[in-house]
Amino acid sequence: MSNEGKKQEVTVNEVSVHEVPADAQFIDVRERDEYAAGHAIGTVNFPLSEFAEYASQINTDQDVYIICKAGGRSAKACEYLTQATGATAFSVAGGTTAWKDAELPMER
């Protein structure tokens, strides 16, 4: 039996807010208005709704850390990026909500 045409299942790697390296390639996939209201320092905004368009700008030779509000959208972005490019991507568990709760640096 062939697996052709079947979507390969991808396990999403998850890390806590405290495991994101200071020099990480760090992407926030929330929409622009959410990002503008406040985001983790060091992130770039590639909204999930436009993520496929930005994928070519991501350095797939370096680990990628992806955050959203709570973890759902970042998991989808990780799955997409892993399947499309083979990159090693990590979803930040709890998202920006957990980042704020941990009192980690934010900016507007």
CYANA upper distance limits for C-alpha pairs under 8 A (distance plus 0.5 A):
  8 GLN  CA     83 GLN  CA      8.41
 10 VAL  CA     79 GLU  CA      6.64
 10 VAL  CA     82 THR  CA      8.09
 10 VAL  CA     83 GLN  CA      7.92
 11 THR  CA     79 GLU  CA      8.05
 12 VAL  CA     75 ALA  CA      6.78
 12 VAL  CA     78 CYS  CA      7.01
 12 VAL  CA     79 GLU  CA      6.76
 12 VAL  CA     89 ALA  CA      8.24
 12 VAL  CA     90 PHE  CA      7.44
 12 VAL  CA     91 SER  CA      7.54
 13 ASN  CA     89 ALA  CA      7.26
 13 ASN  CA     90 PHE  CA      5.38
 13 ASN  CA     91 SER  CA      6.64
 14 GLU  CA     90 PHE  CA      5.76
 14 GLU  CA     91 SER  CA      5.23
 14 GLU  CA     92 VAL  CA      6.35
 14 GLU  CA     93 ALA  CA      6.46
 15 VAL  CA     19 GLU  CA      6.43
 15 VAL  CA     20 VAL  CA      7.80
 15 VAL  CA     90 PHE  CA      6.86
 15 VAL  CA     91 SER  CA      6.74
 15 VAL  CA     92 VAL  CA      5.64
 15 VAL  CA     93 ALA  CA      6.28
 16 SER  CA     20 VAL  CA      7.79
 16 SER  CA     92 VAL  CA      6.20
 16 SER  CA     93 ALA  CA      5.77
 16 SER  CA     94 GLY  CA      8.15
 17 VAL  CA     92 VAL  CA      6.51
 17 VAL  CA     93 ALA  CA      7.29
 17 VAL  CA     94 GLY  CA      8.33
 17 VAL  CA     95 GLY  CA      8.18
 17 VAL  CA     98 ALA  CA      7.41
 17 VAL  CA     99 TRP  CA      6.32
 17 VAL  CA    102 ALA  CA      8.27
 20 VAL  CA     24 ALA  CA      7.14
 20 VAL  CA     65 TYR  CA      7.53
 20 VAL  CA     92 VAL  CA      8.35
 24 ALA  CA     63 ASP  CA      7.90
 24 ALA  CA     64 VAL  CA      7.49
 24 ALA  CA     65 TYR  CA      7.30
 25 GLN  CA     43 THR  CA      8.19
 25 GLN  CA     62 GLN  CA      7.82
 25 GLN  CA     63 ASP  CA      7.28
 25 GLN  CA     64 VAL  CA      5.67
 25 GLN  CA     65 TYR  CA      6.60
 26 PHE  CA     42 GLY  CA      7.03
 26 PHE  CA     43 THR  CA      5.33
 26 PHE  CA     44 VAL  CA      7.03
 26 PHE  CA     64 VAL  CA      6.70
 26 PHE  CA     65 TYR  CA      5.30
 26 PHE  CA     66 ILE  CA      6.37
 26 PHE  CA     67 ILE  CA      8.13
 27 ILE  CA     43 THR  CA      5.59
 27 ILE  CA     44 VAL  CA      5.50
 27 ILE  CA     45 ASN  CA      6.46
 27 ILE  CA     46 PHE  CA      7.04
 27 ILE  CA     64 VAL  CA      8.00
 27 ILE  CA     65 TYR  CA      6.70
 27 ILE  CA     66 ILE  CA      5.28
 27 ILE  CA     67 ILE  CA      6.72
 28 ASP  CA     35 TYR  CA      7.96
 28 ASP  CA     39 HIS  CA      8.24
 28 ASP  CA     43 THR  CA      6.40
 28 ASP  CA     44 VAL  CA      6.46
 28 ASP  CA     45 ASN  CA      5.43
 28 ASP  CA     46 PHE  CA      6.68
 28 ASP  CA     47 PRO  CA      7.54
 28 ASP  CA     66 ILE  CA      6.35
 28 ASP  CA     67 ILE  CA      5.34
 28 ASP  CA     68 CYS  CA      6.08
 28 ASP  CA     74 SER  CA      8.33
 29 VAL  CA     45 ASN  CA      6.54
 29 VAL  CA     46 PHE  CA      5.66
 29 VAL  CA     47 PRO  CA      4.68
 29 VAL  CA     48 LEU  CA      5.40
 29 VAL  CA     51 PHE  CA      8.02
 29 VAL  CA     66 ILE  CA      7.54
 29 VAL  CA     67 ILE  CA      6.82
 29 VAL  CA     68 CYS  CA      5.86
 29 VAL  CA     73 ARG  CA      7.35
 29 VAL  CA     74 SER  CA      6.91
 29 VAL  CA     77 ALA  CA      8.07
 30 ARG  CA     34 GLU  CA      6.53
 30 ARG  CA     35 TYR  CA      6.60
 30 ARG  CA     45 ASN  CA      7.79
 30 ARG  CA     46 PHE  CA      8.04
 30 ARG  CA     47 PRO  CA      5.65
 30 ARG  CA     48 LEU  CA      6.98
 30 ARG  CA     67 ILE  CA      8.38
 30 ARG  CA     68 CYS  CA      5.68
 30 ARG  CA     69 LYS  CA      7.30
 30 ARG  CA     73 ARG  CA      8.10
 31 GLU  CA     35 TYR  CA      6.77
 31 GLU  CA     45 ASN  CA      8.46
 31 GLU  CA     46 PHE  CA      8.50
 31 GLU  CA     47 PRO  CA      5.41
 31 GLU  CA     48 LEU  CA      7.62
 31 GLU  CA     49 SER  CA      8.06
 32 ARG  CA     36 ALA  CA      6.56
 32 ARG  CA     45 ASN  CA      7.68
 32 ARG  CA     47 PRO  CA      7.17
 33 ASP  CA     37 ALA  CA      6.84
 34 GLU  CA     38 GLY  CA      7.46
 35 TYR  CA     39 HIS  CA      6.03
 35 TYR  CA     45 ASN  CA      7.45
 35 TYR  CA    108 ARG  CA      8.21
 36 ALA  CA    108 ARG  CA      6.21
 37 ALA  CA    108 ARG  CA      6.42
 38 GLY  CA    106 MET  CA      6.85
 38 GLY  CA    107 GLU  CA      5.96
 38 GLY  CA    108 ARG  CA      4.99
 39 HIS  CA     43 THR  CA      7.75
 39 HIS  CA     96 THR  CA      7.54
 39 HIS  CA    106 MET  CA      5.79
 39 HIS  CA    107 GLU  CA      6.05
 39 HIS  CA    108 ARG  CA      6.84
 40 ALA  CA     96 THR  CA      7.58
 40 ALA  CA     99 TRP  CA      7.76
 40 ALA  CA    104 LEU  CA      8.03
 40 ALA  CA    105 PRO  CA      6.57
 40 ALA  CA    106 MET  CA      4.94
 40 ALA  CA    107 GLU  CA      6.86
 41 ILE  CA    105 PRO  CA      6.36
 41 ILE  CA    106 MET  CA      5.68
 41 ILE  CA    107 GLU  CA      6.35
 46 PHE  CA     50 GLU  CA      7.22
 46 PHE  CA     51 PHE  CA      6.24
 46 PHE  CA     54 TYR  CA      6.95
 47 PRO  CA     51 PHE  CA      6.24
 48 LEU  CA     52 ALA  CA      8.45
 48 LEU  CA     73 ARG  CA      7.33
 48 LEU  CA     77 ALA  CA      7.17
 50 GLU  CA     54 TYR  CA      7.37
 51 PHE  CA     55 ALA  CA      6.69
 51 PHE  CA     77 ALA  CA      7.78
 52 ALA  CA     56 SER  CA      8.50
 54 TYR  CA     58 ILE  CA      7.65
 55 ALA  CA     81 LEU  CA      7.53
 59 ASN  CA     64 VAL  CA      8.50
 60 THR  CA     64 VAL  CA      8.01
 60 THR  CA     85 THR  CA      7.48
 60 THR  CA     86 GLY  CA      7.87
 60 THR  CA     87 ALA  CA      5.28
 60 THR  CA     88 THR  CA      7.75
 61 ASP  CA     87 ALA  CA      7.43
 62 GLN  CA     87 ALA  CA      8.20
 62 GLN  CA     88 THR  CA      7.99
 63 ASP  CA     87 ALA  CA      7.53
 63 ASP  CA     88 THR  CA      5.70
 63 ASP  CA     89 ALA  CA      6.34
 63 ASP  CA     90 PHE  CA      8.15
 64 VAL  CA     87 ALA  CA      7.95
 64 VAL  CA     88 THR  CA      6.77
 64 VAL  CA     89 ALA  CA      5.07
 64 VAL  CA     90 PHE  CA      6.64
 65 TYR  CA     89 ALA  CA      6.30
 65 TYR  CA     90 PHE  CA      5.29
 65 TYR  CA     91 SER  CA      6.56
 65 TYR  CA     92 VAL  CA      7.28
 66 ILE  CA     74 SER  CA      5.89
 66 ILE  CA     75 ALA  CA      8.40
 66 ILE  CA     77 ALA  CA      7.94
 66 ILE  CA     78 CYS  CA      7.51
 66 ILE  CA     89 ALA  CA      7.69
 66 ILE  CA     90 PHE  CA      6.55
 66 ILE  CA     91 SER  CA      5.51
 66 ILE  CA     92 VAL  CA      6.51
 67 ILE  CA     71 GLY  CA      7.19
 67 ILE  CA     73 ARG  CA      8.39
 67 ILE  CA     74 SER  CA      5.74
 67 ILE  CA     91 SER  CA      6.60
 67 ILE  CA     92 VAL  CA      5.68
 67 ILE  CA     93 ALA  CA      8.39
 67 ILE  CA     95 GLY  CA      5.70
 67 ILE  CA     96 THR  CA      7.15
 68 CYS  CA     72 GLY  CA      7.85
 68 CYS  CA     73 ARG  CA      6.47
 68 CYS  CA     74 SER  CA      5.90
 68 CYS  CA     92 VAL  CA      8.36
 68 CYS  CA     95 GLY  CA      5.53
 68 CYS  CA     96 THR  CA      6.47
 69 LYS  CA     73 ARG  CA      8.38
 69 LYS  CA     94 GLY  CA      7.75
 69 LYS  CA     95 GLY  CA      5.23
 69 LYS  CA     96 THR  CA      5.28
 69 LYS  CA     97 THR  CA      6.36
 70 ALA  CA     93 ALA  CA      7.54
 70 ALA  CA     94 GLY  CA      4.98
 70 ALA  CA     95 GLY  CA      4.63
 70 ALA  CA     96 THR  CA      6.87
 70 ALA  CA     97 THR  CA      6.59
 70 ALA  CA     98 ALA  CA      7.98
 71 GLY  CA     75 ALA  CA      6.60
 71 GLY  CA     91 SER  CA      7.21
 71 GLY  CA     92 VAL  CA      6.97
 71 GLY  CA     93 ALA  CA      6.03
 71 GLY  CA     94 GLY  CA      5.83
 71 GLY  CA     95 GLY  CA      5.53
 72 GLY  CA     76 LYS  CA      7.06
 73 ARG  CA     77 ALA  CA      6.72
 74 SER  CA     78 CYS  CA      6.57
 74 SER  CA     91 SER  CA      5.90
 74 SER  CA     92 VAL  CA      7.76
 74 SER  CA     95 GLY  CA      8.44
 75 ALA  CA     79 GLU  CA      6.68
 75 ALA  CA     90 PHE  CA      8.47
 75 ALA  CA     91 SER  CA      5.96
 76 LYS  CA     80 TYR  CA      6.68
 77 ALA  CA     81 LEU  CA      6.52
 78 CYS  CA     82 THR  CA      6.49
 78 CYS  CA     89 ALA  CA      5.87
 78 CYS  CA     90 PHE  CA      6.96
 78 CYS  CA     91 SER  CA      6.94
 79 GLU  CA     83 GLN  CA      6.67
 80 TYR  CA     84 ALA  CA      6.40
 81 LEU  CA     85 THR  CA      6.19
 81 LEU  CA     86 GLY  CA      7.43
 81 LEU  CA     87 ALA  CA      6.80
 81 LEU  CA     89 ALA  CA      7.71
 82 THR  CA     86 GLY  CA      5.06
 82 THR  CA     87 ALA  CA      5.48
 82 THR  CA     88 THR  CA      6.87
 82 THR  CA     89 ALA  CA      7.12
 93 ALA  CA     98 ALA  CA      7.97
 94 GLY  CA     98 ALA  CA      5.30
 94 GLY  CA     99 TRP  CA      8.00
 95 GLY  CA     99 TRP  CA      6.82
 96 THR  CA    100 LYS  CA      6.56
 97 THR  CA    101 ASP  CA      6.68
 98 ALA  CA    102 ALA  CA      6.56
 99 TRP  CA    103 GLU  CA      7.00
 99 TRP  CA    104 LEU  CA      6.20
100 LYS  CA    104 LEU  CA      6.47
100 LYS  CA    105 PRO  CA      8.30
100 LYS  CA    106 MET  CA      7.96
